[in-house]
Amino acid sequence: MKFNVLKTDVASSARTGILKTDHGEIQTPIFMPIGTHGAVKTVTPSELKSVKTQIILGNTYHLYLRPGTELINAAGGLHKFMNWDLPILTDSGGFQVFSLARLNKISDEGVEFQSHLDGSRHFLTPEKSMEIQQNLGVDIIMAFDECPPSDADLTTIKSAVNRTKIWIDRCKRYLKENSPVYNWEQTIFPIVQGGVFSELRKQSAEDMIPYAQCGMAIGGLAVGEEKPAMFEMIELMDELLPKDQPRYLMGVGTPSDLIQAVSRGMDMFDCVIPTRNARNGQFFTSFGKVNIRNEKYKFDFRPIDENCTCETCSNFTRAYIRHLFNINEVLGLRLATIHNLHYYLNLMELMRSHIQKGDFQDWSQNYLKQNSFEF
């Protein structure tokens, strides 16, 4: 995998680039829709491509539990299983183990947990996470890390930083000693932890950089901390992480967050917001948020956003989509998801174009003044 920076904004750290994988090129900055279980909820692969999706995200923890790597391997890998021929990134499963599963024991060896589905017991180690992700056959695999909660104390986060260092070493050793399952390249991203503690973030970055081949991730942010603290850590990462590698800010975020993070040198993002909020009837538009269930849209025969060219806005009215949500018709969820993903990916395309034109700073400041998507 190769990454080339194409242009950097003169007034900020925003930059455009191309990330080349065996399943296609990714123009950065980019947003990755979340396909946790091997599907982006309610939409097909062709619909994802229609909104210019370049890469999607799957999850090791969920795919390991259902349907299992044996089945996915028999299908020829996750790409073939879900009929998606563009790049895929998988989270290592660490975050879900800590947030969803009933933990029994965590040690330097790994994590013993009970499934959130049926209570079955499992032991996830760095080696097991790598084995699962190799069998999934994704293009970018994430290192197994410990992601402490946002309210964890200094001692707990320091322990997580140290354990993440132990685990990345074991991840790399496993990948070195075990041949790829498929005939395409897989690249591992180490994950920087450290909460909102600058010294721990510096330590973790120094620990992870030697293991980075073509990309690094920033974890443990957007998990409940105050926004100023999050952006302070992002700025620190911009200073410390290699400039010639893509930076993946995990779990971010709102449109405003994306713009501010791009201005601070981040390249790749994922978040449930556009798809989850779509299923709750919330649309992102050029003039703010639209909650389509509101009574005022009952006789509104305009499109969701007159400035939008997506399939939803080109063919359906607010009144009709509100009707679909009121009767719990799945078409409403689909149309909302298509629109929100179009909004997010169009926003990334706009950022790339303004960075290339050299007016990103002026454009982004104007956008942030006119649009507020805080929750």
C-alpha positions, -999 to 999 in steps of 0.1 A, spaced: 0 0 0 13 35 -9 2 70 2 11 102 -17 3 137 -4 -9 157 -33 -13 192 -18 -12 208 16 -32 239 25 -10 270 31 -31 282 60 -37 249 79 -26 213 80 -54 201 57 -40 180 28 -52 159 -1 -37 125 -10 -41 92 -27 -40 59 -8 -33 30 -32 -45 -5 -22 -49 -37 -42 -87 -31 -43 -85 5 -55 -73 40 -49 -87 62 -21 -87 99 -24 -82 116 10 -95 131 31 -122 105 31 -151 93 52 -158 55 56 -194 44 60 -197 17 87 -206 -18 77 -202 -34 110 -216 -68 102 -205 -69 65 -233 -45 54 -239 -8 56 -274 -9 70 -303 -7 45 -282 1 14 -266 -21 -13 -230 -20 -26 -242 -3 -58 -260 24 -38 -228 30 -18 -209 35 -51 -236 59 -63 -228 82 -34 -191 79 -42 -181 56 -13 -145 46 -17 -139 24 13 -161 9 40 -154 -3 76 -162 -37 90 -157 -50 126 -136 -79 137 -156 -85 169 -190 -87 153 -179 -107 122 -160 -131 144 -192 -138 164 -215 -138 134 -212 -153 108 -177 -164 118 -145 -163 99 -147 -199 87 -178 -190 66 -163 -158 53 -131 -175 44 -150 -202 26 -167 -175 6 -133 -161 -5 -131 -133 19 -153 -104 31 -151 -86 -3 -167 -116 -21 -190 -125 7 -207 -90 6 -201 -83 -31 -179 -52 -25 -148 -49 -47 -134 -17 -33 -112 -14 -2 -123 -24 33 -109 -16 67 -117 -35 99 -115 -24 135 -96 -49 156 -124 -57 179 -108 -41 209 -133 -13 213 -163 -36 211 -148 -60 236 -145 -32 261 -178 -15 253 -202 -43 245 -190 -76 260 -192 -87 296 -155 -86 305 -141 -112 328 -104 -106 327 -79 -84 310 -42 -90 311 -11 -85 290 -20 -118 274 -54 -107 261 -90 -103 270 -114 -129 283 -150 -120 276 -185 -132 272 -204 -125 240 -231 -99 242 -252 -122 220 -253 -154 238 -230 -153 268 -205 -177 252 -169 -173 264 -140 -162 242 -104 -152 246 -92 -124 222 -55 -119 219 -34 -97 195 -27 -129 176 -63 -139 174 -73 -105 162 -47 -107 134 -58 -142 125 -94 -131 122 -86 -101 101 -63 -121 78 -91 -145 71 -115 -116 65 -91 -105 38 -96 -67 43 -71 -42 29 -64 -23 62 -63 -42 95 -62 -24 128 -38 -34 156 -53 -49 188 -53 -21 214 -68 -13 248 -93 16 246 -101 28 281 -133 48 288 -131 86 286 -135 90 323 -106 67 331 -80 80 355 -43 87 346 -31 53 360 -57 34 340 -49 52 307 -11 48 313 -16 11 317 -36 10 285 -8 28 266 17 3 279 -4 -27 271 -11 -13 236 26 -12 230 30 -48 241 1 -58 219 13 -40 187 46 -59 189 27 -92 191 5 -82 162 34 -74 140 52 -106 150 22 -127 141 18 -111 107 55 -116 100 54 -153 109 21 -161 91 16 -157 54 -14 -138 40 -45 -159 34 -53 -142 1 -33 -129 -28 -36 -92 -20 -17 -70 5 -30 -62 39 -15 -33 59 -17 -29 96 -24 5 113 -10 9 148 -33 28 171 -22 57 193 -39 59 227 -34 82 257 -68 98 264 -65 136 268 -31 134 286 -5 150 263 25 132 277 8 98 274 -2 107 238 34 115 230 46 83 246 20 62 227 29 80 194 66 73 199 57 36 207 36 32 176 56 50 149 82 23 145 54 -2 136 37 21 110 43 11 74 16 32 56 -8 46 81 -16 53 117 -48 56 137 -58 78 166 -80 60 191 -96 69 224 -111 102 212 -147 112 206 -157 89 235 -171 116 258 -144 141 263 -149 178 258 -144 190 222 -115 214 230 -96 186 246 -102 164 216 -90 190 192 -60 197 213 -50 160 211 -56 160 173 -33 190 169 -7 172 190 -10 142 167 -5 164 136 28 175 151 40 140 161 28 116 134 46 110 101 35 135 75 40 109 47 14 85 61 -24 87 63 -38 95 97 -71 78 106 -91 95 134 -114 68 147 -151 74 155 -154 110 143 -179 126 137 -203 154 129 -197 174 97 -182 202 118 -159 178 135 -147 164 101 -139 199 88 -120 209 120 -101 176 120 -91 178 84 -78 213 91 -56 197 117 -41 172 93 -64 142 96 -71 121 65 -95 92 73 -127 91 94 -156 68 103 -187 73 124 -222 59 129 -238 94 128 -249 96 91 -264 61 90 -278 59 125 -293 93 125 -308 86 91 -327 56 105 -340 80 132 -354 104 106 -327 130 108 -313 144 75 -281 165 70 -287 193 46 -270 224 32 -291 245 56 -288 224 88 -306 193 102 -341 182 91 -361 160 115 -385 146 90 -411 133 115 -420 169 124 -456 179 116 -445 209 96 -434 186 68 -468 169 63 -477 190 33 -442 200 22 -437 188 -13 -402 201 -17 -371 178 -18 -352 173 15 -325 196 2 -330 216 -31 -292 219 -34 -286 182 -33 -284 159 -63 -287 125 -46 -314 100 -56 -335 108 -26 -336 145 -33 -340 141 -70 -371 118 -68 -390 122 -35 -406 149 -14 -404 157 23 -441 149 27 -436 114 11 -406 106 32 -423 117 63 -452 94 54 -427 65 50 -413 71 85 -447 74 101 -457 40 87 -423 24 95 -417 16 59 -381 5 53 -379 25 21 -378 56 43 -347 43 61 -330 36 28 -337 70 13 -325 87 44 -293 67 46 -286 73 9 -290 110 14 -269 113 45 -241 93 31 -242 115 -1 -240 145 22 -210 132 41 -191 120 10 -199 152 -9 -186 172 20 -153 152 18 -152 159 -19 -158 196 -13 -129 197 12 -106 180 -13 -115 205 -40 -110 235 -18 -76 222 -5 -66 217 -42 -78 252 -51 -59 267 -21 -89 284 -4 -98 257 21 -93 279 52 -117 306 39 -142 280 27 -142 260 60 -146 290 82 -175 302 62 -191 267 63 -187 264 100 -203 298 105 -233 289 84 -238 253 95 -240 238 130 -245 201 134 -237 198 171 -257 173 191 
